[in-house]
Amino acid sequence: MTAMTPDVWLPFPAEEIEGLPDAFRYRLWDGEDAFPADPADCVFYVTPYMKSPEVTVRPLASMPAVRVVQTLTAGIDDVLGRLGDLRPGVRLCNAAGVHTASTAELALALTLASLRGIPGMVRGQDREEWRSGFYDALADKSVLIIGYGSIGSAIEDRLVAFECGPVARVARTARTTGRGPVHTLADLPGLLPRADVVILVTPLTDATRGLVGADFLSRMKDGALLVNVARGPVVDTKSLLAEVESGRLRAALDVTDPEPLPAGHPLWHAPNVLITPHVGGSSSAFEPRAKRLLARQLARFAAGEPLEHTVLITE
């Protein structure tokens, strides 16, 4: 390769990704203090995974030649605030599809564990207590999925096997699917009182930040379960605490606000709350799917073809 060969920054060793084109020099950077090369030579930047937003965006201001920023998350809120560092015409692509199976799987796991009382049984096992009783099943429960994209659809795929009741769907725009209508956020007041389980998988946007506040929660039926595998700030934590501490609602949260949840925060010990540490996408399914996405994207980029999952182009 000559000195003019453009750089691509990857968070995985290039030799571990099958099918990468020979058109680039591949630099390994997964958020370390030292950059692997001059950021000015990078044309395609793949952001590190599970690093803080400060780490993720740190090279951007020094990348005048970058043409593509590829995240390994479905959400892009970590980089949106720094798009002003980029020249016009830079494509921002997300990793839609990479986390679909894993996140849908966790959404179902949280739902089932909460309904069947698994957290209490685990605590009982620790204390050698036999906590028999009568527990809720997912069967026949009505479910509302808020954020009906690829992950929301995959969640419904998995719900079918559990013989749940009617499923309602909400997304940014109304449409019809093979399984039924997709409603908009404006329809929530009429949908919430009918749902036994509300699953949040919506992206964090101006329209969804704080969406689940006091009014939203007050419309949920007594005893309903809120499952959040979206982003923490979609839910107003103070309002949720009031509902779970009163015993009226239950919650299963893979994401929180603040995050990470600090020691001593009341959510840790709130009744009927199950918390997992934002692990919806970080499973064994992530790495092979992420690497296949990167091989496809870079092959398209080298060939001058349209990229997958372009979320926006800077102006």
C-alpha positions as CSV (number, residue, x, y, z in Angstrom):
1,M,0.0,0.0,0.0
2,T,1.2,3.5,-0.7
3,A,1.1,6.5,1.6
4,M,-2.0,7.7,-0.3
5,T,-4.1,4.7,0.7
6,P,-6.9,6.0,2.9
7,D,-7.3,4.8,6.5
8,V,-10.3,3.0,8.0
9,W,-10.5,2.9,11.8
10,L,-12.0,-0.3,13.2
11,P,-12.6,-1.5,16.7
12,F,-11.8,-5.1,15.7
13,P,-8.5,-6.4,14.2
14,A,-9.0,-6.4,10.4
15,E,-7.8,-10.0,10.1
16,E,-10.8,-11.1,12.1
17,I,-13.2,-9.6,9.6
18,E,-13.8,-11.8,6.5
19,G,-14.4,-10.0,3.2
20,L,-12.8,-6.6,3.8
21,P,-11.7,-4.9,0.5
22,D,-8.0,-4.3,-0.1
23,A,-8.7,-0.6,-1.0
24,F,-7.9,0.7,2.5
25,R,-5.3,0.6,5.3
26,Y,-7.0,-0.7,8.4
27,R,-6.2,0.9,11.8
28,L,-7.3,-0.7,15.1
29,W,-8.7,1.7,17.6
30,D,-11.1,0.7,20.4
31,G,-11.1,3.9,22.4
32,E,-7.5,3.8,23.8
33,D,-5.9,7.1,24.8
34,A,-3.4,7.0,21.9
35,F,-4.8,7.1,18.4
36,P,-3.4,4.4,16.0
37,A,-2.5,6.9,13.3
38,D,-3.2,10.5,12.2
39,P,-7.0,11.0,12.3
40,A,-6.7,13.3,9.3
41,D,-6.1,10.3,7.1
42,C,-9.3,8.4,8.1
43,V,-12.1,8.3,5.6
44,F,-14.3,5.7,7.3
45,Y,-14.6,5.7,11.1
46,V,-16.2,2.8,13.0
47,T,-17.0,3.9,16.5
48,P,-15.8,1.8,19.5
49,Y,-18.6,-0.2,21.1
50,M,-19.6,0.2,24.8
51,K,-17.4,3.2,25.3
52,S,-18.5,6.5,26.8
53,P,-19.8,9.2,24.4
54,E,-16.7,11.3,25.2
55,V,-14.5,8.5,23.9
56,T,-16.6,7.8,20.9
57,V,-16.6,11.4,19.5
58,R,-13.0,12.3,20.5
59,P,-11.4,11.8,17.1
60,L,-14.2,13.5,15.0
61,A,-12.8,17.0,15.2
62,S,-9.5,15.8,13.8
63,M,-11.0,13.9,10.9
64,P,-11.4,16.4,8.0
65,A,-11.4,13.7,5.4
66,V,-13.9,11.3,7.0
67,R,-16.8,10.4,4.7
68,V,-18.6,7.8,6.8
69,V,-19.1,7.5,10.6
70,Q,-20.4,4.0,11.3
71,T,-21.8,3.3,14.8
72,L,-22.1,-0.2,16.2
73,T,-25.3,0.7,18.0
74,A,-28.9,1.1,16.7
75,G,-29.1,4.4,18.5
76,I,-26.9,7.3,17.4
77,D,-27.5,9.8,20.2
78,D,-23.9,9.4,21.4
79,V,-22.6,11.2,18.3
80,L,-25.5,13.5,17.3
81,G,-24.2,16.3,19.5
82,R,-20.8,16.4,17.7
83,L,-22.0,16.4,14.1
84,G,-20.9,20.1,14.0
85,D,-17.3,18.8,14.0
86,L,-17.8,17.1,10.6
87,R,-17.7,18.7,7.1
88,P,-20.9,18.6,5.0
89,G,-21.7,15.3,3.2
90,V,-20.5,12.9,5.9
91,R,-22.8,9.9,6.2
92,L,-23.8,8.7,9.6
93,C,-24.8,5.0,9.6
94,N,-26.1,2.9,12.4
95,A,-26.0,-0.8,13.1
96,A,-29.7,-1.6,12.6
97,G,-30.2,-5.3,12.6
98,V,-27.0,-6.1,14.5
99,H,-28.7,-6.0,17.9
100,T,-32.1,-7.1,16.8
101,A,-32.1,-10.7,18.0
102,S,-30.2,-10.0,21.2
103,T,-32.3,-7.1,22.3
104,A,-35.6,-8.8,21.5
105,E,-34.4,-11.8,23.4
106,L,-33.6,-9.7,26.5
107,A,-37.0,-7.9,26.3
108,L,-38.7,-11.3,26.5
109,A,-36.4,-12.5,29.2
110,L,-37.1,-9.3,31.3
111,T,-40.8,-9.7,30.7
112,L,-41.0,-13.3,31.7
113,A,-38.7,-13.0,34.7
114,S,-40.7,-10.1,36.0
115,L,-44.1,-11.7,35.5
116,R,-43.1,-15.1,36.9
117,G,-41.4,-13.5,39.9
118,I,-37.9,-14.9,39.2
119,P,-35.9,-12.2,41.0
120,G,-37.7,-13.0,44.2
121,M,-37.1,-16.7,43.7
122,V,-33.4,-16.1,43.2
123,R,-33.3,-14.1,46.5
124,G,-35.2,-17.0,48.1
125,Q,-32.7,-19.5,46.8
126,D,-29.9,-17.4,48.4
127,R,-31.7,-17.6,51.7
128,E,-32.8,-21.3,51.2
129,E,-36.5,-20.2,51.2
130,W,-39.1,-22.1,49.2
131,R,-41.2,-19.3,47.7
132,S,-44.1,-21.1,46.2
133,G,-47.2,-19.2,45.1
134,F,-49.3,-18.0,42.2
135,Y,-47.5,-16.0,39.6
136,D,-48.5,-14.1,36.4
137,A,-47.9,-15.8,33.0
138,L,-47.3,-14.0,29.7
139,A,-50.0,-16.2,28.2
140,D,-53.2,-14.1,27.5
141,K,-51.5,-10.8,28.5
142,S,-52.0,-7.9,26.2
143,V,-48.8,-6.2,25.1
144,L,-48.0,-2.8,23.7
145,I,-44.7,-2.3,21.8
146,I,-43.6,1.3,21.5
147,G,-41.0,1.6,18.8
148,Y,-42.0,-0.8,16.1
149,G,-38.8,-1.0,14.0
150,S,-36.7,-4.1,13.4
151,I,-36.3,-4.8,17.1
152,G,-40.0,-4.2,17.9
153,S,-41.0,-6.5,15.1
154,A,-38.6,-9.2,16.4
155,I,-40.0,-8.9,19.9
156,E,-43.5,-9.6,18.4
157,D,-42.0,-12.6,16.5
158,R,-41.0,-14.0,19.9
159,L,-44.2,-13.2,21.6
160,V,-46.2,-15.4,19.3
161,A,-44.8,-18.6,20.9
162,F,-46.0,-17.5,24.4
163,E,-49.6,-17.3,23.4
164,C,-50.0,-13.7,24.7
165,G,-53.1,-11.7,24.1
166,P,-53.5,-8.9,21.6
167,V,-50.4,-6.9,20.6
168,A,-50.6,-3.2,19.8
169,R,-47.8,-1.4,18.0
170,V,-46.6,2.2,18.0
171,A,-44.1,3.9,15.8
172,R,-43.3,7.4,14.5
173,T,-45.6,6.9,11.5
174,A,-48.8,4.9,11.1
175,R,-48.8,2.0,8.7
176,T,-50.2,-1.5,8.3
177,T,-48.2,-4.7,8.7
178,G,-49.1,-8.3,8.1
179,R,-49.9,-8.6,11.8
180,G,-52.0,-5.5,12.0
181,P,-51.9,-1.7,12.3
182,V,-49.0,0.4,13.6
183,H,-50.2,3.4,15.6
184,T,-48.5,6.7,16.3
185,L,-47.5,8.2,19.6
186,A,-50.7,10.3,19.5
187,D,-52.7,7.1,20.0
188,L,-51.0,6.2,23.3
189,P,-53.8,7.6,25.6
190,G,-56.2,5.1,24.2
191,L,-53.8,2.2,24.0
192,L,-52.1,2.4,27.4
193,P,-55.1,1.5,29.6
194,R,-55.5,-1.8,27.7
195,A,-52.0,-3.1,28.0
196,D,-50.8,-5.6,30.7
197,V,-47.2,-5.2,29.4
198,V,-45.7,-2.1,27.8
199,I,-42.3,-2.6,26.1
200,L,-40.2,0.4,25.1
201,V,-37.8,0.0,22.2
202,T,-38.0,3.5,20.7
203,P,-35.0,5.5,19.8
204,L,-34.1,8.5,22.0
205,T,-35.3,11.6,20.1
206,D,-36.8,15.0,21.1
207,A,-40.2,13.4,20.7
208,T,-39.4,10.4,23.0
209,R,-37.2,12.0,25.7
210,G,-39.3,12.0,28.9
211,L,-42.2,10.3,26.9
212,V,-42.9,8.0,29.9
213,G,-43.7,10.6,32.5
214,A,-46.4,11.0,35.1
215,D,-49.3,11.3,32.6
216,F,-48.1,8.2,30.5
217,L,-47.7,6.1,33.7
218,S,-51.0,7.2,35.1
219,R,-52.8,5.8,32.1
220,M,-51.3,2.3,32.5
221,K,-53.5,-0.2,34.2
222,D,-53.0,-1.2,37.8
223,G,-50.4,-4.0,38.0
224,A,-49.0,-3.4,34.5
225,L,-45.4,-4.1,33.7
226,L,-43.1,-1.5,32.0
227,V,-40.1,-3.0,30.2
228,N,-37.5,-0.6,28.9
229,V,-34.9,-1.8,26.4
230,A,-34.7,1.6,24.7
231,R,-32.8,4.4,26.4
232,G,-33.0,5.5,30.0
233,P,-34.1,9.1,29.3
234,V,-37.2,7.9,27.5
235,V,-38.6,7.3,31.1
236,D,-38.8,10.0,33.7
237,T,-37.2,8.3,36.7
238,K,-38.9,10.3,39.4
239,S,-42.4,9.6,38.0
240,L,-41.6,5.9,37.6
241,L,-40.3,5.7,41.2
242,A,-43.5,7.1,42.5
243,E,-45.5,4.4,40.7
244,V,-43.4,1.4,41.6
245,E,-43.0,2.5,45.3
246,S,-46.7,2.8,45.6
247,G,-47.0,-0.8,44.3
248,R,-49.3,0.1,41.4
249,L,-46.9,-0.7,38.6
250,R,-43.9,-3.0,38.0
251,A,-40.8,-2.3,35.9
252,A,-38.0,-4.2,34.2
253,L,-35.2,-1.9,33.1
254,D,-32.2,-2.6,30.9
255,V,-31.5,1.1,30.8
256,T,-31.9,3.8,33.4
257,D,-31.5,7.5,33.9
258,P,-29.0,8.2,35.2
259,E,-26.7,5.5,33.7
260,P,-24.8,3.7,35.1
261,L,-27.1,3.8,38.0
262,P,-25.1,5.0,41.0
263,A,-24.8,3.3,44.3
264,G,-27.5,4.4,46.7
265,H,-30.0,5.3,44.0
266,P,-33.6,4.4,45.1
267,L,-34.3,2.4,41.9
268,W,-31.9,-0.3,43.1
269,H,-34.2,-1.3,45.9
270,A,-37.6,-0.1,44.6
271,P,-40.2,-2.8,44.9
272,N,-41.1,-4.8,41.8
273,V,-38.2,-3.4,39.8
274,L,-35.8,-5.7,37.9
275,I,-32.6,-4.0,36.6
276,T,-30.1,-5.3,34.1
277,P,-27.0,-3.2,33.3
278,H,-27.7,-2.1,29.6
279,V,-26.8,-5.5,28.1
280,G,-29.6,-5.7,25.5
281,G,-27.1,-5.8,22.6
282,S,-23.9,-7.0,24.3
283,S,-24.3,-10.7,23.9
284,S,-22.5,-13.4,21.9
285,A,-24.7,-12.5,18.9
286,F,-23.1,-9.0,18.7
287,E,-19.6,-9.5,17.3
288,P,-20.2,-11.9,14.4
289,R,-23.1,-9.8,13.2
290,A,-21.2,-6.5,13.6
291,K,-18.2,-7.9,11.6
292,R,-20.5,-9.0,8.8
293,L,-22.1,-5.6,8.7
294,L,-18.7,-3.9,8.5
295,A,-17.5,-6.2,5.7
296,R,-20.7,-5.3,3.7
297,Q,-20.4,-1.6,4.4
298,L,-16.8,-1.3,3.4
299,A,-17.2,-3.4,0.3
300,R,-20.0,-1.0,-0.8
301,F,-18.0,2.0,0.1
302,A,-15.0,0.8,-1.9
303,A,-17.3,0.1,-4.9
304,G,-19.0,3.5,-4.6
305,E,-22.3,1.8,-3.9
306,P,-25.0,3.2,-1.5
307,L,-24.4,2.2,2.2
308,E,-26.9,0.4,4.4
309,H,-28.6,2.1,7.3
310,T,-27.7,5.7,6.5
311,V,-29.4,7.7,9.2
312,L,-28.4,11.2,8.0
313,I,-25.9,13.1,5.9
314,T,-24.3,16.2,7.5
315,E,-25.1,19.6,5.9
